[in-house]
């Protein structure tokens, strides 16, 4: 757009679309992380509770991936 200002209605429509995309992306990332950590850590399906090793693995997996996401977000913020 060459110097044209969007109407308030158009701005709101864009903001709503961006918010929806952000929620969808967050949900997709959470699901991907859950699946990744589950595949990597859960090995015993005979009991309903995680054993100590599985619990520690899940904690480390989520923590590591969370830290990685923070690093990526910071890198994008400085582009």
Helices and strands as residue ranges (DSSP letters): H 8-41, H 52-77
